[in-house]
């Protein structure tokens, strides 16, 4: 069974000096090139012996991790760069995305086909984002680009027509886009002083809002070949959102366009949950899951096994190859998932989303 890691990470803060070489003069000495992820990130007391910073993980360590876990290939995302949406300066956003993508290609993805990258694009400046997406895919060989789930630099939700030129370009390129959770402010959690509920709820809340925005505002209808993933929020938000949208949606309450036709709604007589499942079945919508999700089988039953993508999340939480392999083995032993579903969520779906890997 082919295993593909659809969501690994790099700790780019450990490589700030190298990234800085790709920045213009006067901007090369920053310890971090991105804002903090949220008001709490790193700003709380830890008990003695608490989680320590992990080792510096480079491409050699990543390949060793893949070998030790039996994972065929991985697609990597940033860590502090998950806060890309918090940058408010358009010019800075353009510059830091260009520098990060060049560095990612130079250090990680250009020399090893088992490590594939997702670009950062400056959604703060949509024409520049389109240009950078094209460059990252056609010149740097990236699988596509990450879209931030939240941030002051976003001018609207991701279903807004503001961002449609990005989706048009992604459709032309045949590449994937992934909305990745990470920045948790302005979600009703800003006054929390304990971190774990912010982390637990911020990831699914952010991506769920963006998924609802893109689905209900016609992105998938306007761009029928677009593929979008929603990552690092687990799987169990999916049946919850399906139920809530079904309960709230009534054709009599739907918005209409200037010709009086229902705008951006499911087909007549089709519930939003049916529309969601249709997008999944057609290979348009994907969801990352946590291997320890107790509700994964229910999510598969409700939305379809073609939706879900295995993620190692390595090296976050100082995860080890032994830990990740143990989780994979536990998933393979689950009795509430069919063998076909296991094969899909561990590898086949990632190939459908990102494209064929180096040994596929």
Number of C-alpha atoms within 10 A of each C-alpha: 12 15 23 27 22 30 25 23 20 24 20 23 19 15 17 17 15 17 25 22 14 18 20 11 9 8 14 17 14 13 12 18 25 19 15 18 22 22 18 19 13 11 11 10 8 10 7 6 6 8 10 9 9 12 11 13 17 15 16 11 12 22 18 12 20 21 13 14 19 17 22 20 26 25 22 23 26 23 19 19 27 25 25 34 26 23 22 15 12 15 13 16 26 20 16 25 22 22 20 24 24 18 21 24 22 14 16 20 23 17 12 15 15 21 23 27 30 28 30 28 32 32 27 24 19 18 14 18 23 22 14 22 30 23 16 24 21 13 10 19 18 25 24 25 26 28 25 28 31 32 23 15 20 20 15 15 18 25 20 15 15 14 22 17 14 24 23 18 18 24 17 13 16 17 23 24 25 26 24 26 24 28 29 27 20 15 14 12 19 13 11 12 13 13 16 10 11 23 19 13 15 25 22 24 19 25 26 21 17 22 23 16 17 20 21 18 19 17 21 20 16 13 17 13 18 23 25 27 26 30 28 20 25 24 28 19 16 23 18 12 18 20 13 13 16 14 12 9 14 13 14 8 9 13 13 14 10 8 7 8 11 17 15 19 22 21 11 8 9 12 20 24 21 17 17 20 21 16 23 20 16 13 18 23 24 24 26 23 26 21 20 12 14 12 17 21 19 17 22 20 13 16 23 18 25 26 29 33 30 26 25 26 20 22 20 15 11 13 13 16 19 12 13 21 18 13 16 21 10 12 17 15 12 12 9 13 18 13 12 11 19 21 17 23 25 25 23 24 24 29 18 17 24 23 15 11 17 12 9 12
